[in-house]
């Protein structure tokens, strides 16, 4: 994870195929959301793959 000047973060996630990446990103966003919910909070998150149109 690397913080960007914009206040966003860049994550490098190794993966073997598109399905594995989809699952990893989905699992990560789910865990972040669950952590926030346990603290009576919520998140707003966008994730995308640089150089492609893929978004989660």
mmCIF file as Biopython writes it, N, C-alpha, C and O atoms, coordinates in Angstrom:
data_model
#
loop_
_atom_site.group_PDB
_atom_site.id
_atom_site.type_symbol
_atom_site.label_atom_id
_atom_site.label_alt_id
_atom_site.label_comp_id
_atom_site.label_asym_id
_atom_site.label_entity_id
_atom_site.label_seq_id
_atom_site.pdbx_PDB_ins_code
_atom_site.Cartn_x
_atom_site.Cartn_y
_atom_site.Cartn_z
_atom_site.occupancy
_atom_site.B_iso_or_equiv
_atom_site.auth_seq_id
_atom_site.auth_asym_id
_atom_site.pdbx_PDB_model_num
ATOM 1   N N  . UNK A ? 1  ? 0.854   -1.166  0.000   1.0 0.0 1  A 1 
ATOM 2   C CA . UNK A ? 1  ? 0.000   0.000   0.000   1.0 0.0 1  A 1 
ATOM 3   C C  . UNK A ? 1  ? 0.900   1.229   0.000   1.0 0.0 1  A 1 
ATOM 4   O O  . UNK A ? 1  ? 1.907   1.292   0.705   1.0 0.0 1  A 1 
ATOM 5   N N  . UNK A ? 2  ? 0.503   2.201   -0.814  1.0 0.0 2  A 1 
ATOM 6   C CA . UNK A ? 2  ? 1.278   3.431   -0.927  1.0 0.0 2  A 1 
ATOM 7   C C  . UNK A ? 2  ? 0.318   4.621   -0.922  1.0 0.0 2  A 1 
ATOM 8   O O  . UNK A ? 2  ? -0.577  4.684   -1.764  1.0 0.0 2  A 1 
ATOM 9   N N  . UNK A ? 3  ? 0.486   5.565   0.007   1.0 0.0 3  A 1 
ATOM 10  C CA . UNK A ? 3  ? -0.384  6.745   0.008   1.0 0.0 3  A 1 
ATOM 11  C C  . UNK A ? 3  ? -0.053  7.642   -1.183  1.0 0.0 3  A 1 
ATOM 12  O O  . UNK A ? 3  ? 1.110   7.791   -1.558  1.0 0.0 3  A 1 
ATOM 13  N N  . UNK A ? 4  ? -1.080  8.230   -1.767  1.0 0.0 4  A 1 
ATOM 14  C CA . UNK A ? 4  ? -0.928  9.154   -2.890  1.0 0.0 4  A 1 
ATOM 15  C C  . UNK A ? 4  ? -1.193  10.581  -2.423  1.0 0.0 4  A 1 
ATOM 16  O O  . UNK A ? 4  ? -1.851  10.787  -1.404  1.0 0.0 4  A 1 
ATOM 17  N N  . UNK A ? 5  ? -0.697  11.545  -3.146  1.0 0.0 5  A 1 
ATOM 18  C CA . UNK A ? 5  ? -0.894  12.956  -2.771  1.0 0.0 5  A 1 
ATOM 19  C C  . UNK A ? 5  ? -2.367  13.340  -2.719  1.0 0.0 5  A 1 
ATOM 20  O O  . UNK A ? 5  ? -2.742  14.254  -1.984  1.0 0.0 5  A 1 
ATOM 21  N N  . UNK A ? 6  ? -3.197  12.658  -3.485  1.0 0.0 6  A 1 
ATOM 22  C CA . UNK A ? 6  ? -4.626  12.963  -3.540  1.0 0.0 6  A 1 
ATOM 23  C C  . UNK A ? 6  ? -5.381  12.534  -2.282  1.0 0.0 6  A 1 
ATOM 24  O O  . UNK A ? 6  ? -6.553  12.871  -2.108  1.0 0.0 6  A 1 
ATOM 25  N N  . UNK A ? 7  ? -4.699  11.786  -1.403  1.0 0.0 7  A 1 
ATOM 26  C CA . UNK A ? 7  ? -5.374  11.251  -0.225  1.0 0.0 7  A 1 
ATOM 27  C C  . UNK A ? 7  ? -5.842  9.820   -0.445  1.0 0.0 7  A 1 
ATOM 28  O O  . UNK A ? 7  ? -6.314  9.177   0.493   1.0 0.0 7  A 1 
ATOM 29  N N  . UNK A ? 8  ? -5.721  9.314   -1.655  1.0 0.0 8  A 1 
ATOM 30  C CA . UNK A ? 8  ? -6.052  7.930   -1.976  1.0 0.0 8  A 1 
ATOM 31  C C  . UNK A ? 8  ? -4.841  7.052   -1.706  1.0 0.0 8  A 1 
ATOM 32  O O  . UNK A ? 8  ? -3.772  7.539   -1.336  1.0 0.0 8  A 1 
ATOM 33  N N  . UNK A ? 9  ? -5.021  5.763   -1.894  1.0 0.0 9  A 1 
ATOM 34  C CA . UNK A ? 9  ? -3.935  4.805   -1.719  1.0 0.0 9  A 1 
ATOM 35  C C  . UNK A ? 9  ? -3.823  3.935   -2.962  1.0 0.0 9  A 1 
ATOM 36  O O  . UNK A ? 9  ? -4.826  3.636   -3.610  1.0 0.0 9  A 1 
ATOM 37  N N  . UNK A ? 10 ? -2.614  3.535   -3.288  1.0 0.0 10 A 1 
ATOM 38  C CA . UNK A ? 10 ? -2.358  2.577   -4.362  1.0 0.0 10 A 1 
ATOM 39  C C  . UNK A ? 10 ? -2.004  1.245   -3.712  1.0 0.0 10 A 1 
ATOM 40  O O  . UNK A ? 10 ? -1.101  1.177   -2.878  1.0 0.0 10 A 1 
ATOM 41  N N  . UNK A ? 11 ? -2.716  0.185   -4.093  1.0 0.0 11 A 1 
ATOM 42  C CA . UNK A ? 11 ? -2.449  -1.159  -3.585  1.0 0.0 11 A 1 
ATOM 43  C C  . UNK A ? 11 ? -1.924  -2.016  -4.723  1.0 0.0 11 A 1 
ATOM 44  O O  . UNK A ? 11 ? -2.430  -1.949  -5.843  1.0 0.0 11 A 1 
ATOM 45  N N  . UNK A ? 12 ? -0.928  -2.806  -4.442  1.0 0.0 12 A 1 
ATOM 46  C CA . UNK A ? 12 ? -0.441  -3.792  -5.404  1.0 0.0 12 A 1 
ATOM 47  C C  . UNK A ? 12 ? -0.925  -5.151  -4.945  1.0 0.0 12 A 1 
ATOM 48  O O  . UNK A ? 12 ? -0.571  -5.607  -3.857  1.0 0.0 12 A 1 
ATOM 49  N N  . UNK A ? 13 ? -1.731  -5.801  -5.768  1.0 0.0 13 A 1 
ATOM 50  C CA . UNK A ? 13 ? -2.305  -7.091  -5.407  1.0 0.0 13 A 1 
ATOM 51  C C  . UNK A ? 13 ? -1.909  -8.106  -6.481  1.0 0.0 13 A 1 
ATOM 52  O O  . UNK A ? 13 ? -2.395  -8.038  -7.610  1.0 0.0 13 A 1 
ATOM 53  N N  . UNK A ? 14 ? -1.030  -9.044  -6.132  1.0 0.0 14 A 1 
ATOM 54  C CA . UNK A ? 14 ? -0.678  -10.073 -7.117  1.0 0.0 14 A 1 
ATOM 55  C C  . UNK A ? 14 ? -1.863  -11.019 -7.328  1.0 0.0 14 A 1 
ATOM 56  O O  . UNK A ? 14 ? -2.618  -11.299 -6.397  1.0 0.0 14 A 1 
ATOM 57  N N  . UNK A ? 15 ? -2.014  -11.506 -8.560  1.0 0.0 15 A 1 
ATOM 58  C CA . UNK A ? 15 ? -3.103  -12.443 -8.853  1.0 0.0 15 A 1 
ATOM 59  C C  . UNK A ? 15 ? -2.734  -13.310 -10.041 1.0 0.0 15 A 1 
ATOM 60  O O  . UNK A ? 15 ? -1.902  -12.945 -10.871 1.0 0.0 15 A 1 
ATOM 61  N N  . UNK A ? 16 ? -3.376  -14.473 -10.099 1.0 0.0 16 A 1 
ATOM 62  C CA . UNK A ? 16 ? -3.098  -15.438 -11.170 1.0 0.0 16 A 1 
ATOM 63  C C  . UNK A ? 16 ? -4.032  -15.278 -12.360 1.0 0.0 16 A 1 
ATOM 64  O O  . UNK A ? 16 ? -3.641  -15.516 -13.503 1.0 0.0 16 A 1 
ATOM 65  N N  . UNK A ? 17 ? -5.270  -14.873 -12.085 1.0 0.0 17 A 1 
ATOM 66  C CA . UNK A ? 17 ? -6.248  -14.693 -13.162 1.0 0.0 17 A 1 
ATOM 67  C C  . UNK A ? 17 ? -7.294  -13.680 -12.710 1.0 0.0 17 A 1 
ATOM 68  O O  . UNK A ? 17 ? -7.314  -13.274 -11.548 1.0 0.0 17 A 1 
ATOM 69  N N  . UNK A ? 18 ? -8.153  -13.278 -13.625 1.0 0.0 18 A 1 
ATOM 70  C CA . UNK A ? 18 ? -9.153  -12.244 -13.328 1.0 0.0 18 A 1 
ATOM 71  C C  . UNK A ? 18 ? -10.095 -12.651 -12.204 1.0 0.0 18 A 1 
ATOM 72  O O  . UNK A ? 18 ? -10.473 -11.818 -11.380 1.0 0.0 18 A 1 
ATOM 73  N N  . UNK A ? 19 ? -10.476 -13.919 -12.163 1.0 0.0 19 A 1 
ATOM 74  C CA . UNK A ? 19 ? -11.390 -14.377 -11.125 1.0 0.0 19 A 1 
ATOM 75  C C  . UNK A ? 19 ? -10.743 -14.257 -9.743  1.0 0.0 19 A 1 
ATOM 76  O O  . UNK A ? 19 ? -11.407 -13.885 -8.776  1.0 0.0 19 A 1 
ATOM 77  N N  . UNK A ? 20 ? -9.455  -14.569 -9.651  1.0 0.0 20 A 1 
ATOM 78  C CA . UNK A ? 20 ? -8.747  -14.467 -8.374  1.0 0.0 20 A 1 
ATOM 79  C C  . UNK A ? 20 ? -8.663  -13.010 -7.925  1.0 0.0 20 A 1 
ATOM 80  O O  . UNK A ? 20 ? -8.825  -12.714 -6.742  1.0 0.0 20 A 1 
ATOM 81  N N  . UNK A ? 21 ? -8.410  -12.104 -8.864  1.0 0.0 21 A 1 
ATOM 82  C CA . UNK A ? 21 ? -8.366  -10.683 -8.511  1.0 0.0 21 A 1 
ATOM 83  C C  . UNK A ? 21 ? -9.730  -10.196 -8.047  1.0 0.0 21 A 1 
ATOM 84  O O  . UNK A ? 21 ? -9.831  -9.489  -7.044  1.0 0.0 21 A 1 
ATOM 85  N N  . UNK A ? 22 ? -10.775 -10.568 -8.768  1.0 0.0 22 A 1 
ATOM 86  C CA . UNK A ? 22 ? -12.126 -10.175 -8.374  1.0 0.0 22 A 1 
ATOM 87  C C  . UNK A ? 22 ? -12.431 -10.633 -6.948  1.0 0.0 22 A 1 
ATOM 88  O O  . UNK A ? 22 ? -12.967 -9.866  -6.148  1.0 0.0 22 A 1 
ATOM 89  N N  . UNK A ? 23 ? -12.089 -11.885 -6.633  1.0 0.0 23 A 1 
ATOM 90  C CA . UNK A ? 23 ? -12.367 -12.423 -5.301  1.0 0.0 23 A 1 
ATOM 91  C C  . UNK A ? 23 ? -11.545 -11.690 -4.241  1.0 0.0 23 A 1 
ATOM 92  O O  . UNK A ? 23 ? -12.064 -11.361 -3.174  1.0 0.0 23 A 1 
ATOM 93  N N  . UNK A ? 24 ? -10.282 -11.435 -4.523  1.0 0.0 24 A 1 
ATOM 94  C CA . UNK A ? 24 ? -9.418  -10.758 -3.557  1.0 0.0 24 A 1 
ATOM 95  C C  . UNK A ? 24 ? -9.925  -9.357  -3.252  1.0 0.0 24 A 1 
ATOM 96  O O  . UNK A ? 24 ? -9.995  -8.961  -2.088  1.0 0.0 24 A 1 
ATOM 97  N N  . UNK A ? 25 ? -10.279 -8.607  -4.287  1.0 0.0 25 A 1 
ATOM 98  C CA . UNK A ? 25 ? -10.768 -7.243  -4.079  1.0 0.0 25 A 1 
ATOM 99  C C  . UNK A ? 25 ? -12.108 -7.279  -3.346  1.0 0.0 25 A 1 
ATOM 100 O O  . UNK A ? 25 ? -12.331 -6.492  -2.425  1.0 0.0 25 A 1 
ATOM 101 N N  . UNK A ? 26 ? -12.992 -8.179  -3.744  1.0 0.0 26 A 1 
ATOM 102 C CA . UNK A ? 26 ? -14.284 -8.285  -3.076  1.0 0.0 26 A 1 
ATOM 103 C C  . UNK A ? 26 ? -14.083 -8.630  -1.593  1.0 0.0 26 A 1 
ATOM 104 O O  . UNK A ? 26 ? -14.702 -8.016  -0.724  1.0 0.0 26 A 1 
ATOM 105 N N  . UNK A ? 27 ? -13.226 -9.604  -1.308  1.0 0.0 27 A 1 
ATOM 106 C CA . UNK A ? 27 ? -12.964 -9.995  0.082   1.0 0.0 27 A 1 
ATOM 107 C C  . UNK A ? 27 ? -12.374 -8.835  0.883   1.0 0.0 27 A 1 
ATOM 108 O O  . UNK A ? 27 ? -12.766 -8.611  2.029   1.0 0.0 27 A 1 
ATOM 109 N N  . UNK A ? 28 ? -11.444 -8.103  0.293   1.0 0.0 28 A 1 
ATOM 110 C CA . UNK A ? 28 ? -10.820 -6.969  0.975   1.0 0.0 28 A 1 
ATOM 111 C C  . UNK A ? 28 ? -11.861 -5.898  1.313   1.0 0.0 28 A 1 
ATOM 112 O O  . UNK A ? 28 ? -11.915 -5.424  2.448   1.0 0.0 28 A 1 
ATOM 113 N N  . UNK A ? 29 ? -12.677 -5.522  0.346   1.0 0.0 29 A 1 
ATOM 114 C CA . UNK A ? 29 ? -13.692 -4.496  0.594   1.0 0.0 29 A 1 
ATOM 115 C C  . UNK A ? 29 ? -14.716 -4.970  1.620   1.0 0.0 29 A 1 
ATOM 116 O O  . UNK A ? 29 ? -15.196 -4.180  2.432   1.0 0.0 29 A 1 
ATOM 117 N N  . UNK A ? 30 ? -15.048 -6.254  1.583   1.0 0.0 30 A 1 
ATOM 118 C CA . UNK A ? 30 ? -15.984 -6.811  2.565   1.0 0.0 30 A 1 
ATOM 119 C C  . UNK A ? 30 ? -15.397 -6.734  3.974   1.0 0.0 30 A 1 
ATOM 120 O O  . UNK A ? 30 ? -16.087 -6.334  4.911   1.0 0.0 30 A 1 
ATOM 121 N N  . UNK A ? 31 ? -14.128 -7.116  4.129   1.0 0.0 31 A 1 
ATOM 122 C CA . UNK A ? 31 ? -13.486 -7.057  5.445   1.0 0.0 31 A 1 
ATOM 123 C C  . UNK A ? 31 ? -13.393 -5.623  5.960   1.0 0.0 31 A 1 
ATOM 124 O O  . UNK A ? 31 ? -13.634 -5.377  7.142   1.0 0.0 31 A 1 
ATOM 125 N N  . UNK A ? 32 ? -13.051 -4.690  5.101   1.0 0.0 32 A 1 
ATOM 126 C CA . UNK A ? 32 ? -12.970 -3.284  5.516   1.0 0.0 32 A 1 
ATOM 127 C C  . UNK A ? 32 ? -14.342 -2.801  5.984   1.0 0.0 32 A 1 
ATOM 128 O O  . UNK A ? 32 ? -14.452 -2.122  7.004   1.0 0.0 32 A 1 
ATOM 129 N N  . UNK A ? 33 ? -15.375 -3.152  5.242   1.0 0.0 33 A 1 
ATOM 130 C CA . UNK A ? 33 ? -16.731 -2.751  5.597   1.0 0.0 33 A 1 
ATOM 131 C C  . UNK A ? 33 ? -17.162 -3.371  6.922   1.0 0.0 33 A 1 
ATOM 132 O O  . UNK A ? 33 ? -17.787 -2.699  7.743   1.0 0.0 33 A 1 
ATOM 133 N N  . UNK A ? 34 ? -16.840 -4.633  7.139   1.0 0.0 34 A 1 
ATOM 134 C CA . UNK A ? 34 ? -17.201 -5.298  8.389   1.0 0.0 34 A 1 
ATOM 135 C C  . UNK A ? 34 ? -16.481 -4.677  9.584   1.0 0.0 34 A 1 
ATOM 136 O O  . UNK A ? 34 ? -17.075 -4.517  10.651  1.0 0.0 34 A 1 
ATOM 137 N N  . UNK A ? 35 ? -15.223 -4.333  9.413   1.0 0.0 35 A 1 
ATOM 138 C CA . UNK A ? 35 ? -14.480 -3.669  10.493  1.0 0.0 35 A 1 
ATOM 139 C C  . UNK A ? 35 ? -15.129 -2.332  10.854  1.0 0.0 35 A 1 
ATOM 140 O O  . UNK A ? 35 ? -15.278 -2.001  12.031  1.0 0.0 35 A 1 
ATOM 141 N N  . UNK A ? 36 ? -15.505 -1.580  9.846   1.0 0.0 36 A 1 
ATOM 142 C CA . UNK A ? 36 ? -16.154 -0.293  10.097  1.0 0.0 36 A 1 
ATOM 143 C C  . UNK A ? 36 ? -17.492 -0.494  10.811  1.0 0.0 36 A 1 
ATOM 144 O O  . UNK A ? 36 ? -17.814 0.218   11.762  1.0 0.0 36 A 1 
ATOM 145 N N  . UNK A ? 37 ? -18.260 -1.470  10.339  1.0 0.0 37 A 1 
ATOM 146 C CA . UNK A ? 37 ? -19.579 -1.730  10.931  1.0 0.0 37 A 1 
ATOM 147 C C  . UNK A ? 37 ? -19.465 -2.123  12.406  1.0 0.0 37 A 1 
ATOM 148 O O  . UNK A ? 37 ? -20.313 -1.739  13.211  1.0 0.0 37 A 1 
ATOM 149 N N  . UNK A ? 38 ? -18.432 -2.878  12.768  1.0 0.0 38 A 1 
ATOM 150 C CA . UNK A ? 38 ? -18.243 -3.269  14.169  1.0 0.0 38 A 1 
ATOM 151 C C  . UNK A ? 38 ? -17.993 -2.054  15.055  1.0 0.0 38 A 1 
ATOM 152 O O  . UNK A ? 38 ? -18.158 -2.122  16.272  1.0 0.0 38 A 1 
ATOM 153 N N  . UNK A ? 39 ? -17.596 -0.950  14.444  1.0 0.0 39 A 1 
ATOM 154 C CA . UNK A ? 39 ? -17.329 0.283   15.192  1.0 0.0 39 A 1 
ATOM 155 C C  . UNK A ? 39 ? -18.421 1.332   14.943  1.0 0.0 39 A 1 
ATOM 156 O O  . UNK A ? 39 ? -18.223 2.529   15.151  1.0 0.0 39 A 1 
ATOM 157 N N  . UNK A ? 40 ? -19.579 0.837   14.491  1.0 0.0 40 A 1 
ATOM 158 C CA . UNK A ? 40 ? -20.730 1.697   14.200  1.0 0.0 40 A 1 
ATOM 159 C C  . UNK A ? 40 ? -20.400 2.777   13.167  1.0 0.0 40 A 1 
ATOM 160 O O  . UNK A ? 40 ? -20.866 3.912   13.266  1.0 0.0 40 A 1 
ATOM 161 N N  . UNK A ? 41 ? -19.594 2.406   12.185  1.0 0.0 41 A 1 
ATOM 162 C CA . UNK A ? 41 ? -19.220 3.317   11.105  1.0 0.0 41 A 1 
ATOM 163 C C  . UNK A ? 41 ? -19.534 2.657   9.770   1.0 0.0 41 A 1 
ATOM 164 O O  . UNK A ? 41 ? -20.037 1.534   9.722   1.0 0.0 41 A 1 
ATOM 165 N N  . UNK A ? 42 ? -19.238 3.353   8.709   1.0 0.0 42 A 1 
ATOM 166 C CA . UNK A ? 42 ? -19.378 2.780   7.383   1.0 0.0 42 A 1 
ATOM 167 C C  . UNK A ? 42 ? -18.256 3.319   6.514   1.0 0.0 42 A 1 
ATOM 168 O O  . UNK A ? 42 ? -17.570 4.271   6.885   1.0 0.0 42 A 1 
ATOM 169 N N  . UNK A ? 43 ? -18.078 2.707   5.364   1.0 0.0 43 A 1 
ATOM 170 C CA . UNK A ? 43 ? -17.046 3.160   4.433   1.0 0.0 43 A 1 
ATOM 171 C C  . UNK A ? 43 ? -17.685 3.513   3.098   1.0 0.0 43 A 1 
ATOM 172 O O  . UNK A ? 43 ? -18.767 3.036   2.758   1.0 0.0 43 A 1 
ATOM 173 N N  . UNK A ? 44 ? -17.004 4.340   2.371   1.0 0.0 44 A 1 
ATOM 174 C CA . UNK A ? 44 ? -17.294 4.579   0.962   1.0 0.0 44 A 1 
ATOM 175 C C  . UNK A ? 44 ? -15.995 4.282   0.242   1.0 0.0 44 A 1 
ATOM 176 O O  . UNK A ? 44 ? -14.985 4.942   0.489   1.0 0.0 44 A 1 
ATOM 177 N N  . UNK A ? 45 ? -16.005 3.300   -0.644  1.0 0.0 45 A 1 
ATOM 178 C CA . UNK A ? 45 ? -14.758 2.883   -1.283  1.0 0.0 45 A 1 
ATOM 179 C C  . UNK A ? 45 ? -14.976 2.641   -2.773  1.0 0.0 45 A 1 
ATOM 180 O O  . UNK A ? 45 ? -16.018 2.143   -3.198  1.0 0.0 45 A 1 
ATOM 181 N N  . UNK A ? 46 ? -13.978 3.003   -3.538  1.0 0.0 46 A 1 
ATOM 182 C CA . UNK A ? 46 ? -13.913 2.686   -4.959  1.0 0.0 46 A 1 
ATOM 183 C C  . UNK A ? 46 ? -12.587 1.992   -5.192  1.0 0.0 46 A 1 
ATOM 184 O O  . UNK A ? 46 ? -11.570 2.374   -4.613  1.0 0.0 46 A 1 
ATOM 185 N N  . UNK A ? 47 ? -12.594 0.985   -6.028  1.0 0.0 47 A 1 
ATOM 186 C CA . UNK A ? 47 ? -11.356 0.304   -6.389  1.0 0.0 47 A 1 
ATOM 187 C C  . UNK A ? 47 ? -11.351 0.141   -7.901  1.0 0.0 47 A 1 
ATOM 188 O O  . UNK A ? 47 ? -12.377 -0.160  -8.511  1.0 0.0 47 A 1 
ATOM 189 N N  . UNK A ? 48 ? -10.182 0.345   -8.496  1.0 0.0 48 A 1 
ATOM 190 C CA . UNK A ? 48 ? -10.055 0.166   -9.934  1.0 0.0 48 A 1 
ATOM 191 C C  . UNK A ? 48 ? -8.658  -0.285  -10.278 1.0 0.0 48 A 1 
ATOM 192 O O  . UNK A ? 48 ? -7.708  -0.066  -9.526  1.0 0.0 48 A 1 
ATOM 193 N N  . UNK A ? 49 ? -8.552  -0.919  -11.431 1.0 0.0 49 A 1 
ATOM 194 C CA . UNK A ? 49 ? -7.267  -1.401  -11.908 1.0 0.0 49 A 1 
ATOM 195 C C  . UNK A ? 49 ? -6.693  -0.371  -12.856 1.0 0.0 49 A 1 
ATOM 196 O O  . UNK A ? 49 ? -7.320  -0.012  -13.852 1.0 0.0 49 A 1 
ATOM 197 N N  . UNK A ? 50 ? -5.487  0.107   -12.541 1.0 0.0 50 A 1 
ATOM 198 C CA . UNK A ? 50 ? -4.820  1.091   -13.390 1.0 0.0 50 A 1 
ATOM 199 C C  . UNK A ? 50 ? -4.638  0.540   -14.801 1.0 0.0 50 A 1 
ATOM 200 O O  . UNK A ? 50 ? -4.260  -0.618  -14.985 1.0 0.0 50 A 1 
ATOM 201 N N  . UNK A ? 51 ? -4.908  1.376   -15.781 1.0 0.0 51 A 1 
ATOM 202 C CA . UNK A ? 51 ? -4.688  0.987   -17.172 1.0 0.0 51 A 1 
ATOM 203 C C  . UNK A ? 51 ? -5.785  0.135   -17.765 1.0 0.0 51 A 1 
ATOM 204 O O  . UNK A ? 51 ? -5.635  -0.380  -18.873 1.0 0.0 51 A 1 
ATOM 205 N N  . UNK A ? 52 ? -6.885  -0.024  -17.054 1.0 0.0 52 A 1 
ATOM 206 C CA . UNK A ? 52 ? -8.007  -0.803  -17.594 1.0 0.0 52 A 1 
ATOM 207 C C  . UNK A ? 52 ? -9.314  -0.130  -17.177 1.0 0.0 52 A 1 
ATOM 208 O O  . UNK A ? 52 ? -9.317  0.878   -16.472 1.0 0.0 52 A 1 
ATOM 209 N N  . UNK A ? 53 ? -10.392 -0.700  -17.620 1.0 0.0 53 A 1 
ATOM 210 C CA . UNK A ? 53 ? -11.726 -0.191  -17.285 1.0 0.0 53 A 1 
ATOM 211 C C  . UNK A ? 53 ? -12.335 -0.938  -16.083 1.0 0.0 53 A 1 
ATOM 212 O O  . UNK A ? 53 ? -13.490 -0.699  -15.730 1.0 0.0 53 A 1 
ATOM 213 N N  . UNK A ? 54 ? -11.573 -1.828  -15.467 1.0 0.0 54 A 1 
ATOM 214 C CA . UNK A ? 54 ? -12.100 -2.645  -14.377 1.0 0.0 54 A 1 
ATOM 215 C C  . UNK A ? 54 ? -12.300 -1.820  -13.125 1.0 0.0 54 A 1 
ATOM 216 O O  . UNK A ? 54 ? -11.409 -1.086  -12.698 1.0 0.0 54 A 1 
ATOM 217 N N  . UNK A ? 55 ? -13.485 -1.949  -12.539 1.0 0.0 55 A 1 
ATOM 218 C CA . UNK A ? 55 ? -13.836 -1.262  -11.287 1.0 0.0 55 A 1 
ATOM 219 C C  . UNK A ? 55 ? -14.641 -2.230  -10.432 1.0 0.0 55 A 1 
ATOM 220 O O  . UNK A ? 55 ? -15.358 -3.097  -10.932 1.0 0.0 55 A 1 
ATOM 221 N N  . UNK A ? 56 ? -14.492 -2.046  -9.112  1.0 0.0 56 A 1 
ATOM 222 C CA . UNK A ? 56 ? -15.242 -2.879  -8.168  1.0 0.0 56 A 1 
ATOM 223 C C  . UNK A ? 56 ? -16.024 -2.003  -7.228  1.0 0.0 56 A 1 
ATOM 224 O O  . UNK A ? 56 ? -16.725 -2.509  -6.352  1.0 0.0 56 A 1 
#
